[in-house]
Structures are given as structure tokens and as C-alpha cells.
Amino acid sequence: MTVIKSGVALAAAGLLAGCGTFGAGPQQAVYINTGGVQASCVVQSKAMGKIRSKAPGQVAVRRSPDPLRISCFAEGYKGGGAVVPSKFDALAGGNRYPDRVRIVLTKVDTAPTEEEFEKRKRTKFSTDG
């Protein structure tokens, strides 16, 4: 009988040890995917304020019911952003954000320099015949 009680106690301890991720704490990692474009991002919420991060990459955020606001910027690209809502997750012991967020950065068409403009103009007129 003592052997059975010990086995039950060990099994219960093993199950409880496996629950270490339950209520995983106040922070969570979120991966910001900018499609390979190296960007600087600002991630903010009411619960944590503003933090700066590089993307693509992970950022540690404070879990809360408030949405995350993510804005990313890169030279030669229009800035992009997203408002990411959290969802209640009973296994996490509270609210969670998605593990991955995609931010689309659109390449900016830059105006040609004066030299490039003149060159295009000469080429156009010479081919028009």
C-alpha cells in the first residue's frame, strides 16, 4: 500500500512539474516579421509603455488585455504598423498575443536626381525618333 501511495505521489509531482508553463508570467515573446527588411520598430501598450526593437526579430512584451501597437520603419520604405489584440488563454493563465506578427513595409519610389532625370529625358527623346 505504501508503494502505491509513493507512486501516486511521484506521478502527481511529475504532473505538477509539467504545469510550469501554466501562468507563464507577465511577459511573452512576439516575433516581428518584416519580410526580411531590416527595420526599427516601436512596440507599445498601456501596460508596458513604449519599447524599441529591431525586426525581423523577437521582442519581449508584457501580457495584458490591451492591444499592442507596433510601428516599424526602414530607410527607403514606407513605415508599416499593426494593432494586435490579445486573447484570453486559460493555459497561459491570462491574455496572450499572437506569437508572430507580420508588418508590411512598402518600398518607396525615390525621385530621380537631376542627373538621372536629364539622362532619362535624353534617352526618351533620342528613341522617340
ChimeraX commands (.cxc) that place a marker at each C-alpha (Angstrom):
marker #1 position 0.00,0.00,0.00 radius 0.5
marker #1 position 2.88,2.36,0.81 radius 0.5
marker #1 position 4.40,1.64,-2.60 radius 0.5
marker #1 position 1.14,2.62,-4.33 radius 0.5
marker #1 position 0.89,5.88,-2.33 radius 0.5
marker #1 position 4.50,6.72,-3.18 radius 0.5
marker #1 position 3.85,6.02,-6.87 radius 0.5
marker #1 position 0.76,8.24,-6.85 radius 0.5
marker #1 position 2.71,10.99,-5.09 radius 0.5
marker #1 position 5.53,10.78,-7.64 radius 0.5
marker #1 position 3.09,10.83,-10.55 radius 0.5
marker #1 position 1.30,13.86,-9.09 radius 0.5
marker #1 position 4.61,15.66,-8.58 radius 0.5
marker #1 position 5.55,14.92,-12.19 radius 0.5
marker #1 position 2.25,16.30,-13.45 radius 0.5
marker #1 position 2.60,19.45,-11.38 radius 0.5
marker #1 position 6.16,19.96,-12.59 radius 0.5
marker #1 position 4.84,19.80,-16.16 radius 0.5
marker #1 position 2.49,22.68,-15.36 radius 0.5
marker #1 position 5.35,25.13,-15.05 radius 0.5
marker #1 position 4.12,26.87,-18.19 radius 0.5
marker #1 position 0.69,27.45,-16.68 radius 0.5
marker #1 position 0.52,31.08,-15.73 radius 0.5
marker #1 position 3.78,31.59,-17.61 radius 0.5
marker #1 position 4.39,35.00,-16.10 radius 0.5
marker #1 position 3.80,38.57,-17.14 radius 0.5
marker #1 position 5.92,38.53,-20.31 radius 0.5
marker #1 position 5.74,36.86,-23.69 radius 0.5
marker #1 position 7.98,36.78,-26.78 radius 0.5
marker #1 position 6.47,38.08,-30.02 radius 0.5
marker #1 position 8.33,37.66,-33.33 radius 0.5
marker #1 position 8.03,40.67,-35.65 radius 0.5
marker #1 position 8.36,39.63,-39.30 radius 0.5
marker #1 position 9.11,42.45,-41.77 radius 0.5
marker #1 position 9.69,40.19,-44.76 radius 0.5
marker #1 position 13.46,40.27,-44.42 radius 0.5
marker #1 position 13.66,44.09,-44.41 radius 0.5
marker #1 position 15.89,45.32,-41.55 radius 0.5
marker #1 position 13.70,47.75,-39.60 radius 0.5
marker #1 position 13.47,49.66,-36.35 radius 0.5
marker #1 position 10.21,49.19,-34.51 radius 0.5
marker #1 position 8.33,50.76,-31.63 radius 0.5
marker #1 position 6.11,48.39,-29.67 radius 0.5
marker #1 position 3.72,49.85,-27.13 radius 0.5
marker #1 position 0.73,49.17,-24.92 radius 0.5
marker #1 position -0.84,50.82,-21.90 radius 0.5
marker #1 position 0.58,48.11,-19.63 radius 0.5
marker #1 position 4.23,48.41,-20.69 radius 0.5
marker #1 position 4.65,51.80,-22.34 radius 0.5
marker #1 position 6.99,52.06,-25.36 radius 0.5
marker #1 position 9.92,49.81,-26.17 radius 0.5
marker #1 position 12.19,49.81,-29.21 radius 0.5
marker #1 position 13.13,46.68,-31.12 radius 0.5
marker #1 position 14.85,45.56,-34.31 radius 0.5
marker #1 position 13.00,43.49,-36.88 radius 0.5
marker #1 position 12.85,40.88,-38.10 radius 0.5
marker #1 position 13.28,39.52,-34.61 radius 0.5
marker #1 position 11.73,38.80,-31.24 radius 0.5
marker #1 position 10.65,41.29,-28.64 radius 0.5
marker #1 position 9.57,40.58,-25.05 radius 0.5
marker #1 position 6.24,42.23,-24.32 radius 0.5
marker #1 position 4.14,42.50,-21.19 radius 0.5
marker #1 position 0.97,40.45,-21.47 radius 0.5
marker #1 position -2.23,42.40,-20.93 radius 0.5
marker #1 position -5.78,42.74,-22.23 radius 0.5
marker #1 position -4.72,45.96,-24.02 radius 0.5
marker #1 position -3.79,45.75,-27.72 radius 0.5
marker #1 position -0.17,46.05,-28.84 radius 0.5
marker #1 position 0.60,48.86,-31.25 radius 0.5
marker #1 position 3.59,48.11,-33.47 radius 0.5
marker #1 position 5.16,50.63,-35.87 radius 0.5
marker #1 position 8.21,49.78,-37.99 radius 0.5
marker #1 position 10.43,51.98,-40.14 radius 0.5
marker #1 position 13.28,51.31,-42.56 radius 0.5
marker #1 position 15.25,53.57,-44.85 radius 0.5
marker #1 position 13.80,53.51,-48.36 radius 0.5
marker #1 position 10.46,52.07,-47.18 radius 0.5
marker #1 position 7.11,53.48,-46.11 radius 0.5
marker #1 position 6.51,52.78,-42.44 radius 0.5
marker #1 position 4.15,49.98,-41.57 radius 0.5
marker #1 position 2.27,49.01,-38.48 radius 0.5
marker #1 position -0.37,46.92,-36.81 radius 0.5
marker #1 position -2.70,46.94,-33.84 radius 0.5
marker #1 position -2.56,43.46,-32.33 radius 0.5
marker #1 position -5.34,42.42,-29.94 radius 0.5
marker #1 position -4.71,39.98,-27.13 radius 0.5
marker #1 position -6.89,36.97,-26.45 radius 0.5
marker #1 position -7.60,35.22,-23.19 radius 0.5
marker #1 position -5.73,31.92,-22.94 radius 0.5
marker #1 position -6.59,29.77,-19.92 radius 0.5
marker #1 position -3.46,27.61,-20.33 radius 0.5
marker #1 position -1.27,30.72,-20.25 radius 0.5
marker #1 position -3.12,31.95,-17.18 radius 0.5
marker #1 position -4.23,35.18,-18.83 radius 0.5
marker #1 position -4.11,37.14,-22.02 radius 0.5
marker #1 position -1.70,36.35,-24.88 radius 0.5
marker #1 position -0.71,38.00,-28.11 radius 0.5
marker #1 position -0.06,36.02,-31.29 radius 0.5
marker #1 position 3.47,34.56,-31.33 radius 0.5
marker #1 position 4.18,36.13,-34.76 radius 0.5
marker #1 position 3.16,39.47,-36.26 radius 0.5
marker #1 position 3.76,40.45,-39.89 radius 0.5
marker #1 position 4.43,44.12,-40.65 radius 0.5
marker #1 position 4.41,45.05,-44.34 radius 0.5
marker #1 position 6.94,47.70,-45.38 radius 0.5
marker #1 position 6.47,49.06,-48.91 radius 0.5
marker #1 position 9.50,50.21,-50.91 radius 0.5
marker #1 position 9.36,53.93,-51.68 radius 0.5
marker #1 position 9.90,55.08,-55.25 radius 0.5
marker #1 position 12.52,57.75,-54.85 radius 0.5
marker #1 position 12.58,60.79,-57.11 radius 0.5
marker #1 position 15.47,60.73,-59.57 radius 0.5
marker #1 position 18.40,63.06,-59.08 radius 0.5
marker #1 position 18.73,65.93,-61.57 radius 0.5
marker #1 position 21.42,63.98,-63.45 radius 0.5
marker #1 position 19.20,60.86,-63.68 radius 0.5
marker #1 position 16.26,62.99,-64.84 radius 0.5
marker #1 position 18.32,64.60,-67.63 radius 0.5
marker #1 position 19.66,61.21,-68.70 radius 0.5
marker #1 position 16.12,59.75,-68.88 radius 0.5
marker #1 position 14.94,62.80,-70.80 radius 0.5
marker #1 position 17.77,62.48,-73.37 radius 0.5
marker #1 position 17.14,58.75,-73.75 radius 0.5
marker #1 position 13.40,59.26,-74.25 radius 0.5
marker #1 position 13.83,61.92,-76.90 radius 0.5
marker #1 position 16.52,60.03,-78.77 radius 0.5
marker #1 position 14.38,56.87,-79.00 radius 0.5
marker #1 position 11.17,58.69,-79.98 radius 0.5
marker #1 position 12.70,59.31,-83.37 radius 0.5
marker link #1:1,2 radius 0.2
marker link #1:2,3 radius 0.2
marker link #1:3,4 radius 0.2
marker link #1:4,5 radius 0.2
marker link #1:5,6 radius 0.2
marker link #1:6,7 radius 0.2
marker link #1:7,8 radius 0.2
marker link #1:8,9 radius 0.2
marker link #1:9,10 radius 0.2
marker link #1:10,11 radius 0.2
marker link #1:11,12 radius 0.2
marker link #1:12,13 radius 0.2
marker link #1:13,14 radius 0.2
marker link #1:14,15 radius 0.2
marker link #1:15,16 radius 0.2
marker link #1:16,17 radius 0.2
marker link #1:17,18 radius 0.2
marker link #1:18,19 radius 0.2
marker link #1:19,20 radius 0.2
marker link #1:20,21 radius 0.2
marker link #1:21,22 radius 0.2
marker link #1:22,23 radius 0.2
marker link #1:23,24 radius 0.2
marker link #1:24,25 radius 0.2
marker link #1:25,26 radius 0.2
marker link #1:26,27 radius 0.2
marker link #1:27,28 radius 0.2
marker link #1:28,29 radius 0.2
marker link #1:29,30 radius 0.2
marker link #1:30,31 radius 0.2
marker link #1:31,32 radius 0.2
marker link #1:32,33 radius 0.2
marker link #1:33,34 radius 0.2
marker link #1:34,35 radius 0.2
marker link #1:35,36 radius 0.2
marker link #1:36,37 radius 0.2
marker link #1:37,38 radius 0.2
marker link #1:38,39 radius 0.2
marker link #1:39,40 radius 0.2
marker link #1:40,41 radius 0.2
marker link #1:41,42 radius 0.2
marker link #1:42,43 radius 0.2
marker link #1:43,44 radius 0.2
marker link #1:44,45 radius 0.2
marker link #1:45,46 radius 0.2
marker link #1:46,47 radius 0.2
marker link #1:47,48 radius 0.2
marker link #1:48,49 radius 0.2
marker link #1:49,50 radius 0.2
marker link #1:50,51 radius 0.2
marker link #1:51,52 radius 0.2
marker link #1:52,53 radius 0.2
marker link #1:53,54 radius 0.2
marker link #1:54,55 radius 0.2
marker link #1:55,56 radius 0.2
marker link #1:56,57 radius 0.2
marker link #1:57,58 radius 0.2
marker link #1:58,59 radius 0.2
marker link #1:59,60 radius 0.2
marker link #1:60,61 radius 0.2
marker link #1:61,62 radius 0.2
marker link #1:62,63 radius 0.2
marker link #1:63,64 radius 0.2
marker link #1:64,65 radius 0.2
marker link #1:65,66 radius 0.2
marker link #1:66,67 radius 0.2
marker link #1:67,68 radius 0.2
marker link #1:68,69 radius 0.2
marker link #1:69,70 radius 0.2
marker link #1:70,71 radius 0.2
marker link #1:71,72 radius 0.2
marker link #1:72,73 radius 0.2
marker link #1:73,74 radius 0.2
marker link #1:74,75 radius 0.2
marker link #1:75,76 radius 0.2
marker link #1:76,77 radius 0.2
marker link #1:77,78 radius 0.2
marker link #1:78,79 radius 0.2
marker link #1:79,80 radius 0.2
marker link #1:80,81 radius 0.2
marker link #1:81,82 radius 0.2
marker link #1:82,83 radius 0.2
marker link #1:83,84 radius 0.2
marker link #1:84,85 radius 0.2
marker link #1:85,86 radius 0.2
marker link #1:86,87 radius 0.2
marker link #1:87,88 radius 0.2
marker link #1:88,89 radius 0.2
marker link #1:89,90 radius 0.2
marker link #1:90,91 radius 0.2
marker link #1:91,92 radius 0.2
marker link #1:92,93 radius 0.2
marker link #1:93,94 radius 0.2
marker link #1:94,95 radius 0.2
marker link #1:95,96 radius 0.2
marker link #1:96,97 radius 0.2
marker link #1:97,98 radius 0.2
marker link #1:98,99 radius 0.2
marker link #1:99,100 radius 0.2
marker link #1:100,101 radius 0.2
marker link #1:101,102 radius 0.2
marker link #1:102,103 radius 0.2
marker link #1:103,104 radius 0.2
marker link #1:104,105 radius 0.2
marker link #1:105,106 radius 0.2
marker link #1:106,107 radius 0.2
marker link #1:107,108 radius 0.2
marker link #1:108,109 radius 0.2
marker link #1:109,110 radius 0.2
marker link #1:110,111 radius 0.2
marker link #1:111,112 radius 0.2
marker link #1:112,113 radius 0.2
marker link #1:113,114 radius 0.2
marker link #1:114,115 radius 0.2
marker link #1:115,116 radius 0.2
marker link #1:116,117 radius 0.2
marker link #1:117,118 radius 0.2
marker link #1:118,119 radius 0.2
marker link #1:119,120 radius 0.2
marker link #1:120,121 radius 0.2
marker link #1:121,122 radius 0.2
marker link #1:122,123 radius 0.2
marker link #1:123,124 radius 0.2
marker link #1:124,125 radius 0.2
marker link #1:125,126 radius 0.2
marker link #1:126,127 radius 0.2
marker link #1:127,128 radius 0.2
marker link #1:128,129 radius 0.2
view
